[in-house]
Amino acid sequence: MTTRTQRIVKPKLLIGEGLEEVRFFSALLAHLSISDVQVEEYGGKRQLSRYFQELQIRPGYQEIVSIGITRDADNSAPSAFQKRL
């Protein structure tokens, strides 16, 4: 999990629920030669709110220009789209 003191070093942030998403998106971005995206995990859908609270106090936060959020559909994609985090 990302710590509240870890610096944001890239202008774009892509966050996923766990380590598997970090590995997948990091490999995909490297394959596509995209280097301006920082990939992190937020520790599961129940931790997303906390992640965003802590994100605001991290060094480099002011330089973020875009954030992408991914989440698992678990057992039902339609249900995942309807839920609010």
C-alpha positions, 0 to 999 in steps of 0.5 A: 500500500502507498504511504502518505509520505510517498511523493507523486512524481508523474503528472498522471495517476492510475490507481487500482485495488491491489498489487495485481492491478499495479503489476498489470498496468505498469507492464502495459504502460511500459509495453506501450512506452507510456512513461508519464503515469504513476501506478499505485494501489488503494487497498480495496474499494473500502479504502478508496475514500481514505486513499483520497484523503491521504493523497491530498497531503502527499508531496507532488499532489499539486502537480497531478493533472489526471487520475484514473481509477480501476476497480474489480467487478467481483462477481457482477459487472452490472452491480459494480457499475451501480454501486457507489464507493 
